[in-house]
């Protein structure tokens, strides 16, 4: 045999072996970097932060803290804060009506609580946590201060409250928390820089004072308000069906850079929850670090007899690490670096008169105005506008390439406005969709209107005509996705997860995947294009995607965590607002509201989750009078009359989506095939509906909603701050209530005065 020469080695035959070695080395390096550097280093770290003679948190033999252990630490015109330095707990007295809330389960119900063991320890603990030892199997450990036999290393009084440091010896962690009162709320804050992870365990999540406001069923009115859709309530009741589900949803939706549990629930767009127990209530608002919070709630009978809700603070999330080029093999792990940011939650105390969901929504409205800078509308005697979405075009599959379908040219859009004004519609806010090359199914960064629709000249002429009639024209844009590839390189400018995988959005209609754009690229492109939009003479842009989704970006060139992405999106909206007078969003997260002129197609229902009992208009009560909003198009409702009535009850503006072409023209379109859109077919219904909307809501466009309630079976009453009432009857038959006769499946308007 002859010796093997270097030139005899076939590179292609060696390639699988080289790839295997690289993969094994990658896994080895990963496991080494995710483990402690050495047992000695770990022991020294633990010793340096864990007191040798740690005093355990107050042991009360499985009972609540003693009243005698609480001392007054702060007081203002509305609240008094008392704290127990032995347990870390607190309670707050409301001077307005004398009611009290505690950071632990409601003492009145405690004698009925029969849970024992670990969960009894959890109920009594000021903090609960999830941790994981990444050197072992990925088993998440749920524990609490008392279940770990933890203690308090420091407790001191600070301005308006106290600071406490919790030590958890099993997981070798230190968690510092501050509690303060201000005006009519108590605030808890986790101090991020003081968190210590001294052992092998990594912190995944924290629940701080999770059982504040927790209550048991007692036959009186009580519920948990959750920000599901428009808002939904779970009535606190005995768990007769042994239902075991809980509610856990990320604030502002899941993060595509991580592995998320998929549910059919609606995205949480507002960082709140509320609890009403008997005559009092609380509204919790995640104020700082909200982008890493989860709304968590458990019904009575799942973990204990108490029903409870809290903000769960996430510090690490799972993600998929592929070990093959095609991504079909890999493993799930957790992010190594802890998500930073202090985490603060405000708990507003609500006295009897404002303890229901209407009072909770009014308090959140106040928060939006005082903290986020939103202002009350001043419409005066202005007529109610019609919000009209006009679809320019869409695409359908062709033999060799997609075929463009014309829905409405700019000249035809003029004709639509002419007909509406001739028949008494005083003002129209037009959102022109599908104006770009390829129509509704195409996303890009350009500002060039498709020539088949009239081009830029046609759009400019249409915008000028609309202004002459007192109307507004907005163009719909989506800078979160890109399909045309122009001025965009997905390999270097797309959103990526921690494994470097390009994140894509799956489109069922066209059966393809579209790369998501790095947020910084979206912002840069908008800054470079805004002058082109301005040159078209339009009034503004309607933004889809951004402000609706919040995904981390691990693209090395543009790395941004959720906190930074939130700020980038706000800057994106501000860039538009400073150059064009009008910006609208589709649904939209709470952080985008301060840069928004209107919200299109806000949810008017909830997820019909087994956990929840009924929808309520929480978001609409919070927003009415500060931001105009619409529900679904009148021609795309699931239940036409019922959803029309809900729009009236919820104070929404009228809206339709139309094309000038026949509906059949769009039957093979990628995006709008499922809708009946022809303007001729819907014109009469649109005009009739507009008159009814104007009759009900024209005088209250800038008025806050004072209350919404059920006054009889399937009969709702909405009251505005000027005293006007709208009573909606969802029954088929006429009903008489409070001296008023309301026809079946209809509503009446009762004019009033502020004093009512």
SEVO-42688 format. One record per residue (C-alpha): chain; residue number from 1; y, z, x. Coordinates in steps of 0.1 Angstrom, whole numbers, plus 5000, padded with zeros to 4 digits. Each point is the difference from the previous one (the first is absolute). Layout:
<rs>
R,chain,resi,y,z,x
R,A,NUM,Y,Z,X
...
</rs>
This chain:
<rs>
R,chain,resi,y,z,x
R,A,1,5000,5000,5000
R,A,2,5035,4993,5011
R,A,3,5027,5027,4998
R,A,4,5023,5000,4970
R,A,5,5034,4985,5009
R,A,6,5032,5009,4983
R,A,7,5005,4964,4989
R,A,8,4967,5001,4982
R,A,9,5011,5027,4976
R,A,10,5008,4984,4966
R,A,11,5032,5016,4987
R,A,12,4991,4994,4964
R,A,13,4967,5018,5004
R,A,14,5017,5030,5015
R,A,15,5027,5002,4972
R,A,16,4980,5021,4975
R,A,17,4992,5025,5027
R,A,18,5037,5002,5011
R,A,19,5011,5005,4964
R,A,20,4974,5028,4995
R,A,21,5011,5018,5032
R,A,22,5037,4998,4989
R,A,23,4992,5013,4966
R,A,24,4979,5029,5014
R,A,25,5027,5008,5024
R,A,26,5026,4999,4973
R,A,27,4981,5024,4978
R,A,28,4994,5023,5030
R,A,29,5037,5001,5009
R,A,30,5009,5006,4963
R,A,31,4976,5029,4997
R,A,32,5012,5015,5033
R,A,33,5037,4998,4990
R,A,34,4992,5015,4965
R,A,35,4982,5030,5015
R,A,36,5015,5030,5018
R,A,37,5005,4994,5037
R,A,38,4978,5029,5009
R,A,39,4986,5032,4985
R,A,40,5021,5020,5025
R,A,41,5033,4983,4989
R,A,42,4992,5006,4964
R,A,43,4992,5037,5005
R,A,44,5032,5004,5020
R,A,45,5020,4983,4972
R,A,46,4985,5021,4973
R,A,47,5006,5032,5020
R,A,48,5036,4991,5006
R,A,49,5008,4998,4963
R,A,50,4975,5022,4982
R,A,51,5009,5037,5002
R,A,52,4971,5022,5012
R,A,53,5006,5026,4974
R,A,54,5009,4977,4971
R,A,55,5009,5019,4969
R,A,56,4983,4985,4970
R,A,57,5020,4989,4970
R,A,58,5001,5027,4974
R,A,59,4966,5007,4986
R,A,60,5001,5009,4964
R,A,61,4963,5000,4993
R,A,62,5002,4966,4983
R,A,63,5031,5010,4979
R,A,64,5036,4988,4998
R,A,65,5027,5014,5023
R,A,66,5014,5034,4989
R,A,67,5034,5000,4983
R,A,68,5010,5030,5022
R,A,69,4997,4979,5032
R,A,70,5027,4976,4990
R,A,71,5036,5004,5012
R,A,72,5031,4981,4991
R,A,73,5010,4976,5028
R,A,74,5025,4977,4983
R,A,75,5021,4996,4969
R,A,76,5025,4975,4985
R,A,77,5017,4995,4967
R,A,78,4968,4987,4984
R,A,79,4970,5013,5019
R,A,80,4986,5030,5018
R,A,81,4973,4996,5027
R,A,82,4975,5028,5008
R,A,83,4975,4997,5028
R,A,84,4968,5019,5012
R,A,85,4999,5000,5038
R,A,86,4963,5011,4999
R,A,87,4987,4970,4980
R,A,88,5027,4974,5006
R,A,89,5004,4996,4963
R,A,90,5032,5001,4980
R,A,91,5014,5000,4964
R,A,92,5032,4989,4985
R,A,93,5019,5014,4970
R,A,94,5022,4978,4979
R,A,95,5032,5019,4989
R,A,96,5007,4975,4972
R,A,97,4971,5012,4978
R,A,98,4982,5026,5021
R,A,99,4968,4980,5005
R,A,100,4981,5002,5033
R,A,101,4979,4975,5020
R,A,102,4976,5010,5028
R,A,103,4986,4982,5030
R,A,104,4965,5010,4989
R,A,105,4982,4996,4966
R,A,106,5017,5013,4969
R,A,107,4992,5038,5000
R,A,108,4999,5001,4962
R,A,109,4968,4979,5000
R,A,110,4984,5015,5031
R,A,111,4977,5024,4982
R,A,112,4982,4971,4983
R,A,113,4993,4983,5034
R,A,114,4963,5004,5008
R,A,115,4997,4977,5031
R,A,116,4987,5017,5031
R,A,117,4992,4992,5036
R,A,118,5019,4974,5020
R,A,119,5020,4986,4971
R,A,120,5013,5035,4991
R,A,121,5013,5002,5035
R,A,122,5016,4966,4996
R,A,123,5017,5011,4968
R,A,124,5016,5030,5017
R,A,125,5010,4981,5032
R,A,126,5036,4988,5007
R,A,127,4985,4969,5018
R,A,128,4970,4978,4997
R,A,129,4990,4973,5025
R,A,130,4976,4972,5008
R,A,131,4989,4997,5036
R,A,132,4975,4981,5020
R,A,133,4982,5004,5033
R,A,134,5000,4965,5014
R,A,135,4975,5009,5027
R,A,136,4974,5004,4973
R,A,137,4992,4981,4969
R,A,138,5030,4991,4978
R,A,139,4995,5029,4976
R,A,140,5032,5012,4984
R,A,141,5003,5038,4998
R,A,142,5020,5015,4972
R,A,143,5013,5035,5007
R,A,144,5028,5023,4994
R,A,145,5018,5029,5017
R,A,146,4978,5026,4984
R,A,147,4967,4981,5003
R,A,148,5007,4997,5038
R,A,149,5009,5038,5001
R,A,150,5034,4989,5013
R,A,151,5031,5020,5005
R,A,152,5038,5000,5004
R,A,153,5014,5001,5036
R,A,154,5037,5001,4990
R,A,155,5021,5005,4969
R,A,156,5038,5002,5000
R,A,157,5028,4997,4976
R,A,158,5022,4970,5003
R,A,159,5030,4986,4981
R,A,160,4991,4999,4963
R,A,161,4963,5007,5007
R,A,162,4974,5008,5025
R,A,163,4979,4984,5028
R,A,164,4963,5007,5004
R,A,165,4974,4988,5025
R,A,166,4964,4998,4990
R,A,167,4971,5001,5025
R,A,168,4966,4985,4991
R,A,169,4974,5012,5025
R,A,170,4971,4979,4989
R,A,171,5018,4967,5006
R,A,172,5023,5015,5027
R,A,173,5032,4988,4983
R,A,174,5035,5014,4994
R,A,175,5020,4989,4970
R,A,176,5037,5011,4997
R,A,177,5016,5000,4966
R,A,178,5035,5007,4987
R,A,179,5009,5010,4965
R,A,180,5036,4999,4986
R,A,181,5018,5001,4967
R,A,182,5029,4978,4992
R,A,183,5018,4996,4967
R,A,184,4971,4998,4974
R,A,185,4971,4991,5023
R,A,186,4978,5016,5027
R,A,187,4991,4978,5029
R,A,188,4970,5002,5023
R,A,189,5001,4983,5034
R,A,190,4972,4994,5025
R,A,191,5017,5000,5035
R,A,192,4982,4971,5017
R,A,193,5010,5009,5036
R,A,194,4984,5034,4996
R,A,195,4966,4988,4989
R,A,196,4973,5008,5027
R,A,197,4966,4985,5002
R,A,198,4984,5019,5028
R,A,199,4963,4993,4995
R,A,200,4977,4971,4993
R,A,201,5010,4997,4964
R,A,202,5026,4975,4988
R,A,203,5023,5007,4970
R,A,204,4995,4975,4972
R,A,205,5020,5015,4972
R,A,206,5018,5032,4988
R,A,207,5007,5014,4966
R,A,208,5027,5027,5002
R,A,209,5002,5025,4971
R,A,210,4978,4976,4980
R,A,211,4996,5024,4970
R,A,212,5036,5005,4993
R,A,213,5004,4996,4962
R,A,214,4962,4998,4995
R,A,215,4991,5010,4964
R,A,216,4969,5005,4978
R,A,217,4995,4987,4965
R,A,218,5012,5026,4975
R,A,219,5005,4981,4968
R,A,220,5038,4995,5006
R,A,221,5017,4968,5011
R,A,222,4994,4993,5036
R,A,223,4995,4968,5021
R,A,224,5002,4984,5034
R,A,225,5024,4970,5003
R,A,226,4989,4974,5025
R,A,227,5019,4969,5012
R,A,228,4973,4976,4988
R,A,229,5016,4968,4986
R,A,230,5030,5010,4979
R,A,231,4987,5036,5002
R,A,232,4970,5016,4985
R,A,233,4990,5035,4990
R,A,234,4968,5020,5002
R,A,235,4999,5026,4973
R,A,236,4987,5033,5014
R,A,237,4969,5007,4981
R,A,238,4964,5013,5003
R,A,239,4977,4976,5017
R,A,240,4976,4994,4972
R,A,241,4985,4968,5015
R,A,242,4995,5015,5035
R,A,243,5023,4972,5013
R,A,244,5000,5003,5039
R,A,245,5026,4974,5009
R,A,246,5033,5009,5017
R,A,247,5031,4980,5005
R,A,248,5009,4991,5035
R,A,249,5023,4970,5007
R,A,250,5022,4992,5030
R,A,251,5038,5001,4993
R,A,252,5012,4964,5002
R,A,253,4965,4986,5000
R,A,254,4973,4997,5026
R,A,255,5005,4988,5036
R,A,256,4981,4968,5009
R,A,257,4999,5010,5036
R,A,258,4976,5027,4990
R,A,259,4969,5004,4979
R,A,260,5010,5010,4965
R,A,261,4979,5010,4970
R,A,262,5006,4973,4975
R,A,263,5007,5010,4964
R,A,264,5012,4983,4969
R,A,265,5029,5024,4997
R,A,266,5035,4987,5001
R,A,267,5021,5005,5031
R,A,268,5019,5032,5003
R,A,269,5036,4989,5004
R,A,270,5018,5033,4995
R,A,271,4991,5030,5023
R,A,272,4998,5026,4972
R,A,273,4978,5020,4978
R,A,274,5008,5027,4974
R,A,275,4982,5029,4984
R,A,276,5009,5015,4966
R,A,277,4984,5033,4991
R,A,278,5010,5017,4967
R,A,279,5039,5001,5000
R,A,280,5007,4992,5036
R,A,281,4994,4972,5025
R,A,282,5005,4988,5035
R,A,283,5007,4965,5014
R,A,284,4988,4994,5035
R,A,285,5018,4973,5021
R,A,286,4987,4990,5034
R,A,287,5032,4998,5019
R,A,288,4992,4995,5037
R,A,289,4969,4983,5013
R,A,290,4993,4987,4964
R,A,291,4986,4968,5014
R,A,292,4970,5020,5014
R,A,293,4995,5020,4968
R,A,294,4973,4998,4974
R,A,295,5003,5011,4964
R,A,296,4970,5023,4994
R,A,297,4990,5016,4967
R,A,298,4968,5017,4987
R,A,299,4993,5008,4964
R,A,300,4988,5034,4988
R,A,301,4963,5005,5006
R,A,302,4996,4978,5031
R,A,303,5006,5025,5028
R,A,304,5010,5030,4979
R,A,305,5013,5008,4965
R,A,306,5035,4991,5012
R,A,307,5015,4966,4996
R,A,308,5022,4992,5030
R,A,309,5020,4974,5019
R,A,310,5015,4997,5034
R,A,311,5013,4976,5027
R,A,312,4973,4995,5026
R,A,313,5015,4991,5034
R,A,314,4980,4975,5020
R,A,315,5001,5003,5038
R,A,316,4972,4975,5008
R,A,317,4982,4973,4981
R,A,318,4967,4981,5005
R,A,319,4999,4965,5012
R,A,320,4973,4975,5009
R,A,321,4995,4992,5037
R,A,322,4980,4968,5004
R,A,323,4976,4996,5029
R,A,324,4994,4963,4996
R,A,325,5022,4969,5000
R,A,326,4993,4992,4964
R,A,327,5007,5036,4989
R,A,328,4967,5003,4982
R,A,329,4988,5029,5021
R,A,330,5020,5031,5008
R,A,331,5006,5036,4991
R,A,332,5025,5021,4981
R,A,333,5021,5025,5019
R,A,334,5033,5018,4996
R,A,335,5034,4993,5016
R,A,336,5003,5019,5032
R,A,337,5037,5006,4999
R,A,338,5012,5024,4973
R,A,339,5026,4986,4976
R,A,340,5033,5018,5008
R,A,341,5029,5010,4978
R,A,342,5008,5033,4984
R,A,343,4986,5002,4965
R,A,344,5022,5016,4973
R,A,345,4994,5004,4963
R,A,346,5026,5012,4975
R,A,347,4988,5020,4969
R,A,348,5026,5000,4973
R,A,349,4997,5028,4975
R,A,350,5004,4989,4965
R,A,351,5009,5025,4972
R,A,352,4987,4997,4965
R,A,353,5026,4975,4987
R,A,354,4992,4975,5027
R,A,355,4964,5007,5009
R,A,356,4984,4969,4984
R,A,357,4996,4966,5015
R,A,358,5034,4989,4988
R,A,359,5016,5030,5018
R,A,360,4979,4991,5031
R,A,361,5012,4964,4999
R,A,362,5037,5012,4996
R,A,363,4996,5022,5030
R,A,364,4986,4971,5021
R,A,365,5029,4979,4988
R,A,366,5023,5026,5013
R,A,367,4981,5000,5033
R,A,368,5004,4962,5003
R,A,369,5037,5002,4994
R,A,370,5008,5030,5022
R,A,371,4976,4993,5029
R,A,372,4994,4962,4998
R,A,373,5036,4991,4990
R,A,374,4992,4982,4967
R,A,375,5028,4998,4975
R,A,376,5003,4998,4962
R,A,377,5006,4965,4986
R,A,378,5033,4992,4984
R,A,379,4993,4971,4976
R,A,380,5028,5009,4976
R,A,381,4998,4976,4970
R,A,382,4980,4974,5019
R,A,383,4973,4982,4981
R,A,384,4964,5005,5009
R,A,385,4988,4973,5024
R,A,386,4968,4980,4995
R,A,387,4979,5000,5032
R,A,388,4985,4966,5002
R,A,389,4975,4989,5026
R,A,390,5000,4962,5004
R,A,391,4971,4985,5019
R,A,392,5010,4970,5021
R,A,393,4965,4988,5010
R,A,394,4966,5009,5013
R,A,395,4971,4983,5018
R,A,396,4965,4990,4990
R,A,397,4970,4988,5020
R,A,398,5001,4963,5008
R,A,399,4975,4976,5016
R,A,400,5013,5003,5036
R,A,401,5029,5024,4996
R,A,402,5017,5021,4974
R,A,403,5018,4983,4971
R,A,404,5034,5013,4989
R,A,405,5006,5006,4963
R,A,406,5036,5000,4988
R,A,407,5007,5027,4975
R,A,408,5038,5000,4997
R,A,409,5026,4980,5020
R,A,410,5034,5015,5006
R,A,411,5015,4975,4974
R,A,412,4974,5011,4975
R,A,413,5009,5037,5008
R,A,414,5036,4991,4990
R,A,415,4987,4987,4967
R,A,416,4981,5032,4993
R,A,417,5032,5021,5005
R,A,418,5020,4976,4979
R,A,419,4976,5005,4971
R,A,420,4999,5037,5004
R,A,421,5038,5004,5000
R,A,422,5004,4976,4971
R,A,423,4977,5024,4979
R,A,424,5018,5032,5008
R,A,425,4986,5013,5033
R,A,426,5031,5013,5018
R,A,427,4987,5005,5035
R,A,428,4968,4990,5019
R,A,429,4988,5013,5034
R,A,430,4978,4972,5013
R,A,431,4973,5006,5027
R,A,432,4990,4966,5012
R,A,433,4964,5000,5012
R,A,434,4981,4973,5018
R,A,435,5031,4983,5013
R,A,436,4987,4994,5035
R,A,437,4977,4972,5012
R,A,438,4966,5006,4984
R,A,439,5013,5022,4972
R,A,440,4990,5035,4990
R,A,441,4968,4999,5021
R,A,442,5019,4993,5032
R,A,443,5017,5027,5022
R,A,444,5023,4992,5028
R,A,445,5032,5009,5018
R,A,446,5020,4969,4991
R,A,447,5030,4997,4977
R,A,448,4993,4964,4991
R,A,449,4995,4992,4963
R,A,450,4973,4975,4992
R,A,451,5016,4966,4996
R,A,452,4978,4993,4969
R,A,453,5019,5029,4983
R,A,454,5034,4987,5011
R,A,455,5002,5012,5035
R,A,456,5028,5023,5014
R,A,457,5027,4979,4983
R,A,458,4983,5004,4966
R,A,459,4996,5038,5005
R,A,460,5036,5003,5010
R,A,461,5011,4981,4969
R,A,462,4978,5021,4978
R,A,463,5014,5033,5015
R,A,464,5036,4987,4994
R,A,465,4992,4992,4964
R,A,466,4984,5034,4994
R,A,467,5030,5018,5014
R,A,468,5023,4980,4978
R,A,469,4981,5014,4970
R,A,470,5000,5036,5013
R,A,471,4963,4998,5011
R,A,472,4983,5009,5033
R,A,473,4975,4981,5020
R,A,474,4976,5017,5024
R,A,475,4973,4983,5022
R,A,476,4967,5017,5003
R,A,477,4988,5005,5036
R,A,478,4969,5015,5016
R,A,479,5005,5007,5037
R,A,480,4968,5021,5002
R,A,481,4977,4970,4999
R,A,482,5002,4966,5017
R,A,483,4981,4969,4990
R,A,484,5020,4971,5013
R,A,485,4998,5009,5037
R,A,486,5035,4990,5006
R,A,487,5019,5022,5024
R,A,488,4970,5024,5000
R,A,489,4971,5004,5024
R,A,490,4973,5023,4985
R,A,491,4984,5006,5034
R,A,492,5030,5018,5013
R,A,493,5022,5008,4969
R,A,494,4975,5012,4974
R,A,495,4993,5035,4990
R,A,496,4970,5015,5019
R,A,497,4979,5031,4997
R,A,498,4990,5023,5029
R,A,499,4972,4978,5011
R,A,500,5024,4970,5003
R,A,501,4986,4983,4969
R,A,502,5025,4978,4982
R,A,503,5005,5014,4964
R,A,504,4997,4975,4973
R,A,505,5005,5000,4962
R,A,506,4972,4984,4980
R,A,507,5012,4977,4972
R,A,508,4974,4996,4973
R,A,509,5018,4971,4983
R,A,510,5000,4977,5030
R,A,511,4969,5016,5017
R,A,512,5017,5005,5033
R,A,513,5014,5027,5023
R,A,514,5037,5002,5010
R,A,515,5012,5018,5031
R,A,516,5023,5029,4994
R,A,517,5033,4999,5019
R,A,518,5010,5027,5025
R,A,519,5029,5019,4983
R,A,520,5023,4995,5029
R,A,521,4994,4963,4998
R,A,522,5008,5000,4963
R,A,523,5033,5018,5007
R,A,524,5009,4977,5029
R,A,525,4993,4969,4978
R,A,526,5021,5014,4972
R,A,527,5029,5007,5023
R,A,528,4999,4965,5013
R,A,529,4997,4984,4965
R,A,530,5023,5020,4979
R,A,531,5030,4977,5007
R,A,532,4979,4971,4987
R,A,533,4993,5017,4967
R,A,534,5037,5010,4998
R,A,535,5009,4963,5004
R,A,536,4980,4991,4969
R,A,537,5025,5019,4979
R,A,538,4974,5022,4984
R,A,539,5006,5036,4990
R,A,540,4971,5016,5018
R,A,541,4963,5002,5008
R,A,542,4971,5015,4982
R,A,543,4977,5015,5026
R,A,544,4963,5001,4995
R,A,545,4975,5018,5024
R,A,546,5025,5020,5021
R,A,547,5009,5032,4983
R,A,548,4967,4997,4981
R,A,549,4975,5005,5029
R,A,550,5002,5023,5030
R,A,551,4976,4990,5028
R,A,552,5000,5012,5036
R,A,553,5003,4973,5027
R,A,554,4980,5003,5032
R,A,555,5012,4967,5014
R,A,556,5009,5010,5036
R,A,557,5032,4979,4999
R,A,558,5013,5016,4968
R,A,559,4981,5033,4996
R,A,560,5013,5020,4970
R,A,561,4984,5029,4982
R,A,562,5005,5006,4963
R,A,563,5032,5020,5007
R,A,564,5015,4972,5020
R,A,565,4988,4973,4975
R,A,566,5017,5018,4972
R,A,567,5033,5000,5019
R,A,568,4995,4963,5009
R,A,569,4995,4991,4963
R,A,570,5031,5020,4991
R,A,571,5020,4980,5026
R,A,572,4985,4968,4986
R,A,573,5013,5008,4966
R,A,574,5034,5012,5014
R,A,575,5003,4967,5019
R,A,576,4998,4981,4967
R,A,577,5023,5024,4981
R,A,578,5028,4998,5026
R,A,579,5000,4962,4997
R,A,580,4992,4993,4964
R,A,581,5011,5021,4970
R,A,582,4966,5003,4983
R,A,583,4965,5011,5012
R,A,584,4970,5006,4977
R,A,585,4965,5011,5008
R,A,586,4967,4998,4983
R,A,587,4988,5035,4990
R,A,588,5010,5014,5034
R,A,589,4996,5034,5018
R,A,590,5026,5028,4996
R,A,591,5014,4995,5035
R,A,592,5012,4965,4990
R,A,593,5019,5011,4970
R,A,594,5033,5007,5018
R,A,595,5003,4963,5009
R,A,596,4989,4986,4967
R,A,597,5020,4985,4971
R,A,598,4971,4997,4976
R,A,599,4962,5004,4998
R,A,600,4979,4972,4985
R,A,601,4968,5007,4981
R,A,602,4998,5038,5006
R,A,603,4967,5015,4988
R,A,604,5001,5010,4963
R,A,605,4966,5015,4999
R,A,606,4975,5020,5021
R,A,607,4966,4994,5015
R,A,608,4978,5013,4972
R,A,609,4983,5023,5024
R,A,610,4974,5024,4987
R,A,611,5021,5028,5016
R,A,612,5031,4991,4980
R,A,613,5008,5004,4963
R,A,614,5031,4979,4992
R,A,615,5029,4980,5014
R,A,616,5036,5013,4999
R,A,617,5032,4982,5011
R,A,618,5008,5023,5029
R,A,619,5012,4972,5023
R,A,620,5021,4984,4972
R,A,621,5016,5034,4991
R,A,622,5009,5005,5037
R,A,623,5014,4965,5004
R,A,624,5017,4991,4967
R,A,625,5038,5000,5005
R,A,626,4998,4996,5037
R,A,627,4978,4968,5005
R,A,628,4993,4974,4974
R,A,629,4962,4991,4997
R,A,630,4977,4979,4980
R,A,631,4963,5003,4990
R,A,632,4977,4970,4998
R,A,633,5012,4966,4988
R,A,634,5001,4998,4963
R,A,635,4976,4970,5002
R,A,636,4974,5018,5022
R,A,637,4994,5032,4981
R,A,638,4964,5012,4994
R,A,639,5009,5013,4965
R,A,640,5031,4981,4989
R,A,641,5015,5023,4974
R,A,642,4988,5033,5015
R,A,643,5014,4990,5034
R,A,644,5033,4988,4984
R,A,645,5003,5034,4984
R,A,646,4993,5018,5033
R,A,647,5028,4980,5016
R,A,648,5023,5013,4973
R,A,649,4988,5036,5003
R,A,650,5003,4999,5038
R,A,651,5035,4985,5001
R,A,652,4991,4968,5018
R,A,653,5020,4968,5000
R,A,654,4986,4968,4984
R,A,655,4982,4976,5023
R,A,656,4980,4967,4997
R,A,657,4986,4975,5025
R,A,658,5003,4963,4992
R,A,659,4997,4964,5012
R,A,660,5016,4969,4986
R,A,661,4968,4980,5003
R,A,662,4971,5004,4976
R,A,663,4977,5030,5006
R,A,664,4970,4976,5005
R,A,665,5016,4987,5032
R,A,666,4993,5033,5017
R,A,667,4963,5004,4989
R,A,668,4987,4992,5034
R,A,669,5028,5018,5019
R,A,670,4990,5026,5026
R,A,671,5023,5028,4987
R,A,672,5014,4995,4965
R,A,673,4971,4983,4982
R,A,674,4993,5030,4978
R,A,675,5034,5002,4983
R,A,676,5014,4982,4970
R,A,677,5034,4990,5014
R,A,678,5015,4970,4982
R,A,679,5036,5009,4990
R,A,680,4998,4979,4968
R,A,681,4971,5020,4988
R,A,682,5015,5034,5007
R,A,683,5037,4993,4992
R,A,684,5000,5013,4965
R,A,685,4981,5032,5009
R,A,686,5022,5006,5030
R,A,687,5032,4998,4979
R,A,688,4985,5023,4973
R,A,689,4989,5025,5026
R,A,690,5034,5000,5018
R,A,691,5018,5008,4968
R,A,692,4976,5030,4994
R,A,693,5004,5012,5035
R,A,694,5038,4997,4997
R,A,695,4999,5019,4967
R,A,696,4980,5029,5015
R,A,697,5013,5002,5036
R,A,698,5033,4981,5003
R,A,699,5021,5032,4995
R,A,700,4980,5022,5025
R,A,701,4996,4978,5030
R,A,702,5019,5025,5022
R,A,703,4988,5031,4982
R,A,704,4974,5024,5014
R,A,705,4970,5007,4979
R,A,706,5002,5036,4989
R,A,707,4965,5004,4986
R,A,708,4968,4982,4989
R,A,709,4975,5017,4978
R,A,710,4973,4995,4974
R,A,711,5013,5010,4965
R,A,712,4970,4990,4980
R,A,713,4966,4983,5006
R,A,714,5008,4967,5018
R,A,715,5037,5005,4995
R,A,716,5024,5003,5029
R,A,717,5036,5010,5003
R,A,718,5023,4992,5029
R,A,719,5034,5017,5000
R,A,720,5029,4988,5022
R,A,721,5029,5022,5014
R,A,722,5024,4985,4974
R,A,723,4978,5013,4972
R,A,724,4985,4967,4990
R,A,725,4963,5002,4990
R,A,726,4974,4973,4999
R,A,727,4969,5009,4979
R,A,728,4970,4977,5006
R,A,729,4971,4999,4976
R,A,730,4967,4987,5016
R,A,731,4981,5005,4967
R,A,732,4992,4970,4977
R,A,733,5015,5018,4970
R,A,734,5035,5013,4993
R,A,735,5006,5036,5009
R,A,736,5027,5025,4990
R,A,737,5010,5025,5026
R,A,738,5030,5023,5004
R,A,739,5015,4984,4969
R,A,740,4998,4964,5014
R,A,741,4977,4972,4987
R,A,742,4986,4979,5028
R,A,743,4981,4968,4991
R,A,744,4965,4995,5015
R,A,745,4999,4985,5035
R,A,746,5038,5001,5002
R,A,747,5029,5022,5009
R,A,748,5033,5013,4987
R,A,749,5033,5008,5018
R,A,750,5018,5032,4990
R,A,751,5036,5001,5013
R,A,752,5012,5034,5011
R,A,753,5025,5019,5020
R,A,754,4998,5018,5033
R,A,755,5000,5034,4982
R,A,756,4967,4993,4983
</rs>
